[in-house]
Structures are given as structure tokens and as C-alpha cells.
């Protein structure tokens, strides 16, 4: 195991099967530092595992996630003709591919120490500027940094030389180099104690909770669908490989069977699967064009598909047998069963949402959105529907009167998807500005800051108990978010709600960035 320059760090990957080394890259002719690199090695063969991960300067620290799948490396960048200008950087990368996860974590001074929380959600960095910073693993978002003379104290003239999380992830220990040689113990904000994102090799197009809230199903442009444990984020078995990009996933009422919709040669195919072993159930259901929407009826017996070929089709969910169809004036990009299963709402590229009888296919009423529609949703109460589209707006409508229910919820970019909470009081929307947002249905006001991704948000969903939500993004990740139920007059619940929404601990010492 060799590098072209001096080795500055070394460490074992969890499990002891491989070794991480970091080294300086030298310009042999000029005798100056060109940068740094980190590399994984197979211990039994001494052979490298993939290409080196380049840094712009020497490495000072490294840390693995508990499962060994992610590593963070930190160091510094040397600038100037005399190489006397130093800045810090840290990089998060995938040990299997060697690919970076998120952007470079920039620091004003040398990064001397790094650590990853036990659940893998956060990276902590310690710098020569005496600050401890916390970052979101999935997209490199700066979550919090130390504040002067508070619980996250700034060390006096000291480099943060060591960091370590407690086994439960609730505490962070930091050591610093000062004349007093002190160490400080920090409490990690509760809102940051969430697990790793659910990761695909390409954009995640769809994500949904099982009715029992034990599993999450995701679909991706990487032509796979995956089952995950909702509580831990760990995968359930191997990915389901499909012949083309996956646009839709959905669970049936039994939480065991699910459907996928994928595209091949511009034709859409929907298949029902048995989650135990990923075995197909019934015949594949086909359209002449992409299928952008598929859903089970509330009783689980019927399956709805909608396609850009303008047709809505109903199928027997158990056998895949075709039942009936009807045409829309334009391509169908969104559809949903009413809570009672008697009607079907469709959203089309012509900007209209239409309500149909599920038994006869008769058109019952329609609503005109401000632009081409991307998604539609029924409120669980049955009194409202929602439409979202290209015009950066999500609009709620009164089901009976066809009138708008309040002003539109305006977004910074195209509103791609929407979902109502189980109690119908909150709306979750996903936007191409790389964020998801919560809204109060009654007032139309946004709740808390947005939930950030590193790419456009393509799908959103609530868990059936309303305590979690999931967002799927072009950045290749689906992220779970915990939402504490708000009890009127309960101060503790209100505090936890704010922490869950903002990601901050309601105490002094943390500053949002």
C-alpha cells in the first residue's frame, strides 16, 4: 500500500476488511504540495479499492459511519505563491464507489478533526478557528455551529483537535489544543437525530409508506425499486431490478403487496409484486405511453393507472385483468381515488383536474388550475382537493362547490407533488427549487423553514400515523423526517414540534445557517 507522498492518516473501516489511508500529493519538480488524497485498500491483498479521492491539500482527519458505507475526510487547502494561505475543507464520500456525497464542506481555517454520528445523519467538523460545526450528511447543509461563550462554546485560541459522538448520538465530545488542554461535552439538538437518507444511484422519483408504517418503498431513475425499514432506514433485501426508469410505487392495503410503474421504449408497464421475495403477482398492465400514476383503491381490490396516452384504466388488483377505461382530453399526470373509493380525480397536462365516477367513467365535475398540472390529491376528510403544477402554485379547492379554498400556496419554482396529512390539517408540497414545505390548510401559511435537498423534490408522502414524512429527490436520496404530534396547550409537545420542524434545539448556543 503506497502513495507518492507522505502518509498523514490511517484507519480501519468498521468490520476490519479494509484500510483507509490519507497522503500528501507532491509536485516532484517544484517540491511543493499539490494536494492530498484518501484511499481505501483491501487488507488481505493490499490492493486499492477504487480510485483515490482527491483533496486540494493535506488531510488531517477521517471518520467512518457505523456501517462503513460513508467516510468523511478533512484537511486544508494551501493557497498563495508562498503557500502561506490556509483554508479548510471536508469531503463526504461513498466507500463503495469513491464518489462524493454533496458539496465540499468549506471552512475558513484548517479542519483538524471530523466525526460521523452513529445514525450517519450528521457530520461534525472541528477547525483551527475554534468552532465545531454540524452538517447534514446527505447534502452537506450546514445545520449548526458553535456560538461564543454558550453551551457550544468557542475555544480561546484553540484548534478543535478531536471529536467523538456518544454511542446513542445524543452527545458530542470535543477536545481542543489550548494552554488549559480542555475538552467540552455538547448536547446534540434532538431535531438532528434522524437516520441516513435512503439512497439510490440516480434520482428518486417516488416514495411511500406502507399502511402499517413499517416499510418505505422507493422508485428511481436507476431502474430499481427498493424496500426499506421505516424505523432504521436499512434496506429490506436486494433492490428490485426493472427494465426501465421507475415512475410510480404504491402499497396495497395489506402492506405486503406493492406495485411499480416503469418505462421501456416509451411504453409504460405496471406490475404488482409480493414483497416477500419480490415475486410478480398477476399479469403486467400496459399502456401505449408512459404511466405516471398508479394507485390501489381504498379496499385494495382495484388498481388505477393513468398515462400520457390520455387513458385512465382500471384493473383487477389480484390478477391484473383489465376492467374498463376512459379517455381524458390530454395526458394524465396525476390521479387519486376518493377516500370512499367511489370517484377518481385526475390531473392533466391541459391544466384541468376532473372528477369521474369509478363505476361508470362518467365525468362529474372539473377544476381549472393556473397551469399544466403535475399532481393532485384528495384531502382525507373528502371536503377538499389539491392541485399543483408548472405555474409554481398549489391550489386547494372546495369539493362540492368547485371554488378555490383560499389563495394559492406560491412556490419559488415548479410545484411537483403534494400530499395531505392523515388528519387533513397539513399539506406537504415538493418543489423543483430543491425543497419540500409544510403548510397549514386552514390558514394557507407555511409551517417552519423548508426541508432541503440537493435536487428537485419529485415526490412526498406522510406516514399513516402522521408522525413521519418522506421526500424523494433528484439528488438520488429519499429522506425521512420525524414530526411530533402537536397537542393543544401541551408545552412539551409544542417545543418538540418546533424542534422537529426547524432542526434546532430550543436552547441557547445554536445558530441556524
Secondary structure, DSSP 8 states (H G I E B T S, - for coil): ---SS-EEEEEE-TTSSEEEEEEEEEETTTTEEEEEEEEEEETTTTEESS--EEESS-EEEEEE-TTSSEEEEEEEEEETTTT-EEEEEEEEEETTT--B-SS-EEESS-EEEEEE-TTSSEEEEEETTS-EEEEETTT--EEEEE-TTSSS---SS-EEEEEEE-TTSSEEEEEEESTT--EEEEE--GGG-----EE-SS-EEEEEE-TTSSEEEEEETTSEEEEEETTT--B-SS-EE-SS-EEEEEE-TTSSEEEEEEEETTEEEEEEEETTTTEEEEEEEE-SS-EEEEEE-TTSSEEEEEETTSEEEEEETTT--EEEEEE-SS-EEEEEE-TTSSEEEEEETTSEEEEEETTT--EEEEEE-SS-EEEEEE-TTSSEEEEEETTSEEEEEETTT--B-SS-EE-SS-EEEEEE-TTSSEEEEEETTTEEEEEETTT--EEEEEEE-SS-EEEEEE-TTSSEEEEEETTSEEEEEE-----TT-HHHHHHHHHHHH---SSTTEE--
